[in-house]
Amino acid sequence: LDFNVKNEQTYNNVLMPSIFGFICFFGIFGNCIVIYTIVKKTKFCAQQTVPDIFILSLSIVDLLFLLGMPILIHQLVGNGSWCFGGTMCTVITALDSNSQIVSTYILTVMTLDLYLATVHPIRFNHVRTPCVAGAAVALVWLFSLVSITPVWMYAGLMPLKDGTVGCALLLPNPATDTYWFTLYQFFLAFALPLVVICVVFFKILKKMAATVAPLPQRSLRLRTRKVTRMAVAICLAFFTCWAPYYILQLIHLGVQRPSFAFLYAYNIAISMGYANSCINPFLYIVLSETFKRQCIVTVRPTCRVFRVAPSVVDGGINLRMAPDSCHSQSSKDLLQNMLPVTVAVQ
């Protein structure tokens, strides 16, 4: 028993904070690079594209959440104790939940934009503007802030056995409220967006496969392969990062006394979900060779400035570079106390 307790303490006080610290560091680094690249590019070119709006918004959401992760790490190291007050408890918990929903729905809106750019590039060209994209992001934020009303209402401090206080979501009637809140969170933040993303990408691929365009067959195959690769990568990244967490959430509804193995798996699932905020910027860089080059140009300035424009080939996610004139450039704990994304595990 003492051996198990010691392993548990090592896990909560060393391993999980290390994982969270790794995610926090590389996530902040990656998102800052993306934000800096887009801001600098739009500053020099005096224009913004629809992909700029979506990618910049997604990176800002992820960055805001990652900047709050050191507080979560402090909570883990302190065995669930919270010393930042009730207001910060509500803010950090809401920031955590809001990050999930905003990121997911921005990704959904980006998928819809990809559909319009790929399947209806001319018909809806007047809709795919930076102003409309900005309005869509604003609506996503408004929707998210309203949808996490239970978090605003019930996030608060809870007494711990050692006399300290922890931060958690304290629902009025845990026996029934936990059940409905878990289902609410599952369908709103995971199932519904995932279904929309998969259906839209299926329609894109179906349209691409059925297209009879005056293009060489090899060019058509290459274009279809690019869209397929991007669709699979985005869907797999989203599903891989968040599916384990939501599956364990549903399983937990039927588990009265979760084992240590279940709690460890739960923590790992949370880490994978948080990792989504870390890998998003790297995902776009990997998927677009031109955006990768744009990042290099931004971080390591040369005598040429490149203008980045959306490519119809991949619906505006991959970017096409064209040279411009030369400019000068300057180089929980979940053993009852853990706060994130849901109610504490009983």
N, C-alpha and C positions, 0 to 999 in steps of 0.2 A: 504493500500500500504506500509506504514511504517512497519507494522507487517510482511508482506511478505519479505521485504528487510532485516529486522532483522533476520528472519528465514534463509534467504539465506546466510547471512554473517556467522551465527552460523554454518550452514552446511558446508560451504567452509573452514572456519577458525578453526573449532573444530572437527566436526564429521569425515570428510574425512581424515584430517591429522592423526587422531587417528586410523582409519582403516588402513591407509597406514603404520603407525608406528607399529601396531600389526603384519601386514604381514611381514614387514621388520625384526622385531626382531626375530620372530619365524622361518622365512625363513632362515635367516643367521645362527641361532642356528642349525636348522635341517640339512642344507647343510654342515655346518662345521663338524657336527657329522659324516655324511656319508663320506665326504672326508677324515677325520681323520681315520675313521675305515678302509677304503680301502687302504689308504697309509700305515698305520701301518701294516695291514695284509700282503700286498705285500712286505713290507720291511722285515718282519720276515721270510716269506715263500719264498722270492726271486722269485716270479712268479706273473703273472697277468693273469686273465681269461678274456674272451670276455665280460661277464657281468660287470666285474670291469671297463673295458675301457668305456663302454657306461654309466654306472651309474656315474662314476667319471666325465666324460665329461659333462653330464647333470647337475650335481651338481655344477660344476665350472661355467657353463653358467648362471645358476640361481643365484649363489652367486655374480658373477660380476654385474648382473643387480641389485640385492638387495642392494649392496654396494652403488649404485647410487641413491637409493630411498630417502635418507635424503634430497637430493637436490630437488626432486620433492615435498617432504613435505614442504620444505622451500618455494617453489613457491606457494603452496596452501595457506599457512599461510599468505603470502604476497599478496594475491588477484591476483595472476598471474604475479607479477613482477619478473624480472630475473636480478640478479646482479652478474652473474658468467662469463659474456662475451660471445662473439659470438662463440669462439672455443668450450667452454664447452657446449654451446647450441647444436652444431652439434654432439659432442661426446655423450652426454646423450641421445639425440633423436635417434641417430644411435644405441646406446647400447640397447635402449628400443625395437626398431624394430628388431634388430639382435637377441635379446633374444627370441622373439616370434618364429622366423623362425628356429633358430638353435635348440631350445628345441623341437619344433614340429617335425623336421626332424630327430633328434637323436632318438626320440620316434618311428618314422616310421622305421628307420633302425633297432632299437631294436626289433620291431615287425617282420620284415623280418628275423632277426636272430633267433627269437623264432620259426618262421615257419620252417627254415632249421633244427634247433635242434630237433624239434618235429616230423616233417613229413619226413625229410631226414637226420636222425642223422649220418648215415654212408657215404652216397653218397657225402655229402658236408662237411665232417669233416675237410678236408684239407683247406677249405675256411674259416671256423670259427676259425680263429687264432687272437691273440692280434694284430699282425701287420696289418692284413686286417681290423680289427675293428678300429685301430688308423687311417689308411688311409681313411676309410669311414667317420670318424668324421672330419678329415682334409678337405675332399671334401665338407662335409656339411657346414663347416665354410666358405670355399671359395665361395660356391654357395650362401650362405646367404649374405656375404659381397658384392657380385656383384648384387644380387637381390634388395638390398636396395639402389641402386644408386640414385633414386630420393630423398631419405632422405639425403644422403651426399651432394647433389646438392642444395637442397632448404630449409633445416633447417636453421633458422636464427632468428634474433631479429626483433620484430615488436613493433611500438609505441602504448602505451596504453593511455586511456583518461586522466588518472591522471598525465601524463607526464613521467611516467616510461616506461620501455621496457619489453616485454614478449618474450618467446621463443615458436616458433610454426613452422609448415611446411608451407612455403609460396610458393605455386605453382604459376607459371606465369599467368595462366588463370584459376582462381578458378571455374568459371562457368562450364567448361568442364573437366578440369584436376582433380577436386575433384571426379567427377563421375567415370572416368577411373581408378584413383588411388585406390578408394575404392573397385572397382571390382577386380582390380589387386591384392590388398592385401587380399581380401576375398578368391579368388581361390587359390592363391599361399600359403598363410599361414594357411588356415583353410580347405577349401573344398577338395582340392586335397589330403593332408595328411590324412584327415578323411576318405575319400573313400578308400584309400590304406589300412589304418589300419583295417577298417571294413571288406574289402574283404579278407585280409590275415587271420584275426581271423575267419572269416566264413569258409575258407578253412581248417584251423587248426581243428576247431570243427567238420567239415564234415569228415575229415580224421580220427579223433579220434573216431567218432561214427561208422565209417565203418571198423575200424581196427579189424581184426580177429587174435589175437595174442594168443600164448600159455600161457595166464595169467588167473588166477582165475577171474571169472566175477566180484567179489567184488573189486579186485584191479583195473580192467579196469574202473569200475564206479568211484572209488575214483580218479583215474588219470584224467578222463574226467571232473569230478567236479572241480578239482583244476585248470585245464586249463580254464574251463568255467568261474570260479570265477575271475581269473586273467584278462581274456579277457574283461569281462563285467566291472570290476573295472577300468581298464586303459582307455577303450573307454568312459565310463561315466564320469570319472574325466576330461579327455580332452574336451569332449563335454560340460559338465556342466560349466567348467571354461570359455571357449572361445565362445560358441554359443551365449549367450546373447549380448556380445559386437559386434560380427559380424552381428547379426540380426539387432541390433539398427543402426549399420553403414549403412546397406542397407536401412532401413526405413528412415534414415536421408536424403537420397538422394531425397526423395519426400516431405520433410518437409522444407518449406521456413523459418518459424519462430518457432523454437522449444519452447515448453512451459517449465516452470520450472520443472514440473513433468517429462518431457522427459529428461531434463538435469540431474536431480537427478538420474533417472534410468540409464542414460549413465555413470555417475560416478560410480554407484554401479557395472555396467557391467565391467568397467575398473578395479575396485577393484577385481572382481572375476577372471578376466584374470591374474592380477598380483598375485593372490593367488595361481595360478598354480605353480609358482616358489617356493611357500611356502610349498605346500602339496606334491610335488614330492618326497622328501626324506622320509616323513612319509608314503607315499603310498607304497614304496618298503619295508619299515620295517613292515608294517601291512600285506602285502601280503606274507612275508616270515618269518616264525617263526625262522628259522635258522639264517637269517641275523639279526633279532632282537637280538638273543642271541650273535651273533658276535659283535654287537654294545655294548651290556652289557659287554662282555669280554674286549672290547677295553677301554671302559670308566671306568670300575671297574675291574682292572687286578686281575687275580687269578694265581695260580701256574701252570695253564695249558694254553697252546696256542692252538687255534683251527685253522685248515687249512680249508679254504672255497673253495669248488669246485663246478662247475656248475652241475645242475641236469638235466638229459635228460627228466625227468618226466614233467618238466614245461618249457622246452626250454631254460634253462640257466638263468632265472630270479630268481626263488627260489634257495636257496643255501644249499648244504649239508656240514655238519661239521664233520671233523675227527680229533682226537687228535694228536698233534705233541709233540715234546719234550718240557720240561718245560723251559721257558725263564723268565728272569727278566723284568718287565714292569713298567714303570712310569705312575703313575695314569694320467579435462582440465578445474586445474579449467577450465571447458569446456565452460564457459561463454565468449568465444572468445579468452581466453588466455592460456588455458591448453595445455601443450606440448605433452603428450605422444601419441604414436603409430599412430597418424593420423593427418589430418589437423584440424585446429581449427573450432569449430562449429560456424556457422554464425547466 
